[in-house]
Amino acid sequence: MDRLSPPAFFAQPGWLPIRAWRADDAWRFDWAWFDRQPLDAPFFRDSVEDALRLPFNQALRPSCTPEALAAGDWPAVPLTALVYHASRCGSTLIAQMLASQPSHAVYAEAMPIDQLLRARYRDPGWSEAEQVTALRQLARAYGRPRRGSERAMVFKLDAWSVAEAGLLRAAFPGVPALFVYRDPVEIVVSHLHQPGVHTVPGVNGPSPLWDDLPVTLPRAEYIARVIGRILAAGLAECRAGTMRPLAYPALPQAIWGELAPVFELGAAARDALAIAGQRNAKRPDETFRADSADKQAAADPALLELVERWAGEPYRALEALRGGANGGNRQVAGLP
């Protein structure tokens, strides 16, 4: 069903937007029913897949325009923090730790956020003001307390979203932002083993991070260039004071330590956060095993030279900005 009037389902906080798309010269949100289920899967898309298995969601798919959300009158928890990252560097661990707290609603790489952020590349007629309005309405929808315990909300963004940071600042001025990064050798090795969508030419749609890169580049060089550009974009934001750099070896302790005020975490949350920090972020039923040393060992001299050429400078600058602790982000015993 495509034309349900807003009061028919907006009044129930169990509904969440799962897709943003353009049809009939207007942008729309598709919704699904989540009830009170926590969003504790590694990624929002995993929670969406679970929700769509419900017969109710297979039979009914309401949608509305972002403008229609303005008519809704409901309480919403504030957006507390934005988590940007260079990929494969601990951001999923952060999201999983925060999601372990009943007080926090965490949206880990929610598809509608990315679809709105990059909408203007597919729809040049859509103004930045319209994008900002749509992002704010989406945040209002996501901020409704479905379980009754939420008091804070965090968006963990896609790695390429750092290129759209200005748009997010316009939509959510004053919201603290982190940029999580790691030794790019380890990131590139990870993507060579299991490619992310942004490291495969032509798969992930338009972005200034890769639109001008030749698709015929050797695979390792393409990945190194993309990661280098993400690191450079994060560095620019951190230098401007709009993001706070967070190095991978500082996890998980930094979440209940120096970053506790950013995420509005009290001292009582430390034990639960520490337990969550011991799990494998992408496979929560497994215990985390540090793999930095393995990834460093997997890089041959040619790959090291390639990564240094395309990603070394912004990485070292981030380390200098952060303070360069932990010997250049190499393996630190006992830390993920």
N, C-alpha and C positions, 0 to 999 in steps of 0.2 A: 504494500500500500504506500503510495507516494504523497498523498495529500492530506494526511491526518493533520487536523488543526493542532496548534501548539498545546492548548490545555489538555488535550486527550492523553498526552504522555509526558509532557514536561513536568507535570505536578508530581510525578513519581521519580524519586532520585535514583532508582535502579537502572535507568536508561543512560547510556553513554554514546557519544558520537564515535563511529568507527571508520568513517571515510569522508573525505571532502572531494567533491568532483563538480565539474561544470556541465550543465545541461540546459538547453533552451535559453541561452544567454544569461544564465544565473548560476551562481555557485550554490551548492547544496551540501548538507550533512546527512549521511545515513546513520541510523542509530541501531543499537542492539540492547537487549535486556541482560544486565549482569546481576541484578538483585543486590545482595549484600556481599557477594564474593570478593575477597581481597584480590588486588592486582599484584600478586606476589610471584608471578612467573618471571623469568629473566627479561622478557620483552613483552610490550603491550600486545604485539601481534599474537603471541602465544595465548594470552587471555582472551583475545578476540576469537581465535580458533576454537577454544573451549566453549565460549558463549554461543557460537554459531552452530554447535552441535545440538543445542536445545531445540526440540521441535517447534517451540513457540517462535524462536528467531528464524527458523527456516520458513515458517508460514507468514511471518509479518516483518516487514522492513520499512518502518516509517522514515521519512526524510523531511527536511525543512531547509529554508534559506538561513544564512547567518543572521539576516535582519530580523527574522521571526523570533530569534532568541531574545531580542531586546524586550519583547512583550512579557517574558517570563519574570516572575517575581519570587525569588527563592534565596535562601542564605547560601553563601559560598565561602569556603575557606580561602585565604589569600595564597597566591603563588609566592613561595618562600625562597626558592633558589632555582637557578638554571645551571645544568651541568653539561658543559661542552667537553669534547675529548678528541684525541688523535686516533682512536680506535685501538682495540686490543691492549688497553693500558689501565684497566681497573675501573672504568666507569660503570660497568655492569655490577661489579662488586658493590660499589657505592649505592646503586639503585636497590640491590637486594638487601643490603643492610638497612637502608631507610624503610623499605617496604616491610621489614620485620616489625616495625613500630605501628601499632594501631592508630597512633596520632598522625601518621603521615600517609597521604595519598601520593603515590609515585607513578608517573607516566613515563615508561622507559621506551624511548624512540617510537612514540605514538604516530601512526601513519598520518592522521589528519593534520598534525602540526607540520610535518614535512611537506605535505601536499599544499598547505596554505603558504608556507614560506617560499616555495618555488613556483607558485601559481603564475607569477608574472612572466616567467620564461615561456610558458605555454599560452598565456592569455595577456598579451601586452596591453590590452585595453583596460585591464583591472588596475586601479590606482593603488599606490602605497597606502593611502588613507583607508581604502576598502579592505586591504589586507590586514591592516592594524585592527580595524573594527572586528573583522572575522576572527582574528587570533584572540582578541579580548572576549568575544562571545564564547569561543571554544573553551577558554580557561574558566569562564563562569559555569559552563556545563560540566566540566571536569571537576570543578571545585565543590559541587554539591556533596554534602556528607552522606554517602550511601550507608555507611555502617554506624554513623552517629558518634564516632570517636575521633574523627579527623579534625585537626586544627591547623595543619600545614600541608602544602602541596609542592612537589618538586617535579620539574620537567627535565628528564635526562634526554638530551637531544641526539640526533644522528651525528656522526663524525663530520659530515660535510656541512652541517648547519652553522658552523663557525663562519662560513661565508655570508650568512644572513643575520649575523649578530646585530647589525644596526637596526634591522627591522624589528627584531625582538626587543631591543632597547626602547624603540618607539612605542611598542605595544605595552611593555611592562617596565616603565622607567623606575629606577631605584632598586630593582630586584637584584640581589647579589648573583654573580656568575663565577663559575670555576672553569678553568681549562686544565684537563687532566692529560698528562703526556708521559711518554716513556722513551727510552733509547730507541731511535728509529730502526736500528738493526733488528731489534726484537720484534717490532711491529711488522716490518717487511717480511721477515722469516715466517711470521704467523700467517700473513696473507698469501705467501707463496705456498704454504702447506694447505690452507683452507681460505680461498679468496673471499673477501667481502664484496658486496655488490658494487661499491665505489672503486674497486681496484680492477674491475673487468670492463674494458672499453665498450661503450654502447649499451650497457645494461641498466644504468641507474638514472637515466634522464639527464636533463641539462643542469650544469653548474659551472660557475666561473673557475672552479678548481680544476676542471679537466676539459672544458669545451674546446680549447685550442691545442690539446695534446694529440699528436698523430696516433691513430689507433693501431698503426703498424709497428709501434715501438716494441722492443723486446719486453717480455712480461715483467721481468724484475725492474727494468728501468721505468716502465709505466707506473708500477706500484711505488717505487722510490720517489718519483716526481710528485705523485698525488699526495703521499704522506708528507713530503717536504713542504708542499703548499699548505696543507692543513696546519702543520707546525708553524709555518711563517704567519698564517692568518691568526693563529692563537697568540703567537708572540706579539704581533702588532696590537692586539686587544690588551694583552697583559701590560705592555709598555705604556699604553694609553690609560691604564688604571681602570679599565672597564671589566677586566676579568682577573681572577687570582690564580696564579699557576700552582698546580699540584702535581708533584712527581710521583710516579708509580710506587717507588719503594716506601713512601710515607704511609701507604695504606697497609692495614685497615685502621691503625691507631689514630690517624689524623681525624677520622670521622667523629670519634667521641672525645678527641682532644682539641686541637686548635680550631677545628671546623664546627664544633658543637654549637657555638652561638649562631653561625651562618645557617645551620639547618634547624635551629631552635630545638636542640636536644638537651634534656636535663641530665643530671648526674645519674638518676635512677635508670636511665636507658643503657648505661654502659655495658652491663653484663649481657643483655640481649643482643646488643650490637656486636660485642666480642664473639659471641657464639655464631652469629650470622656471618661474621668476617672470616670464620674458619672453613666455611663451605665453599665449594667450587661454584663460582657465580653463575656459570651457564649450565651446570649440572648440580643443582643444590643437594642432591642425594649423595654426592661424593665429597670427600674432604679435599680441601685445596692443597695442591703441591706446587711449590715455587718452580718456575720453569725458565727464569732468565738465563741461567747458566747454560741450559740446553739450547736455547735459541742462539746465544752467542756462539756456542760451539758449532752450530749448524751453518754459520755464515762463513763462506770461503773468502779468500782475499779479494777476489773480483767483486763479490757482493759488498764486502766492506767498503771498497773503493767507490762503488756505485752509490751506496747510501750516503757516504760522506759527501760526495759531490752534490747530491740533490737535497739532502736533508740534514747534513751535519751542522751547518751554520745556525739555522734556527733552533736546533736542539741545544747546542752549546749556549746560545744566548738565553734560552729559557732556563737552563741550569744556572747561569750566572745571575739571572734575575731572581731565581728562587733561592740562590745561595750556594748552589753547587754541592750540596751535601751528598753523601753516599757514593763518593768516588765516581761521579758521572753516570749515576743510575745503573751501575753494574750490580750484579747479584749481591744482596745483603741477607745474611743468614737469618732465617726466622720470619722474613717478610715476604708477602706474596708479590 
